[in-house]
Amino acid sequence: MIDNIVGTIKKLTEAGIALIALAIVLEVIFGANVAFVGVGVVENVLSIVGTLGSEGLVGLASIAVIYALFNR
């Protein structure tokens, strides 16, 4: 039961990452006004990276934790 739930969560996470990657590619190709995306995905990703980068060691540790969670 729990294995099914964990498997479903992993599949949803992979689908979400694929959608984010698709949105970034579409925004790079067509510009910021992609009709069905509706938000500035590249700006949001850059904001998150900037925030984590400005936090120094805490940001580096949080990136390491996120990386470890995605590679489980």
C-alpha positions in Angstrom: 0.0 0.0 0.0 2.7 2.5 1.0 4.8 1.4 -1.9 2.0 2.3 -4.3 1.6 5.7 -2.7 5.4 6.4 -2.8 5.5 5.2 -6.5 2.6 7.5 -7.3 4.3 10.5 -5.6 7.5 9.8 -7.5 5.7 9.6 -10.8 3.9 12.9 -10.1 7.1 14.6 -9.1 8.8 13.4 -12.4 5.8 14.7 -14.4 6.0 18.0 -12.6 9.7 18.4 -13.3 9.0 17.5 -17.0 6.3 20.1 -17.1 8.6 22.7 -15.6 11.3 21.8 -18.2 8.8 22.1 -21.0 7.6 25.5 -19.7 11.2 26.8 -19.6 11.9 25.6 -23.1 8.7 27.1 -24.5 9.5 30.4 -22.7 13.0 30.5 -24.2 11.7 29.7 -27.7 8.5 31.9 -27.7 9.3 34.5 -25.1 7.6 35.4 -21.9 4.1 35.5 -23.4 3.5 31.8 -23.8 -0.3 31.5 -23.9 -1.0 28.5 -21.7 1.9 28.8 -19.2 0.7 32.2 -17.9 3.6 32.9 -15.5 7.3 33.7 -15.9 8.8 30.3 -15.2 12.3 31.4 -16.0 12.0 34.4 -13.7 10.6 32.2 -10.9 13.4 29.6 -11.2 16.1 32.4 -11.3 14.5 33.9 -8.2 14.6 30.6 -6.3 18.3 30.0 -7.4 19.1 33.6 -6.4 17.5 33.2 -3.0 19.3 29.9 -2.3 22.6 31.4 -3.5 22.3 34.4 -1.3 21.9 32.3 1.8 25.4 30.9 1.7 26.0 27.7 3.6 22.3 27.2 4.4 21.4 27.5 0.7 24.1 25.0 -0.2 22.8 22.6 2.4 19.2 23.0 1.2 20.3 22.3 -2.4 22.1 19.2 -1.2 19.0 18.0 0.6 16.8 18.6 -2.4 19.3 16.8 -4.6 19.3 13.8 -2.3 15.6 13.7 -2.2 15.3 13.6 -6.0 17.9 10.9 -6.4 16.5 8.5 -3.9 
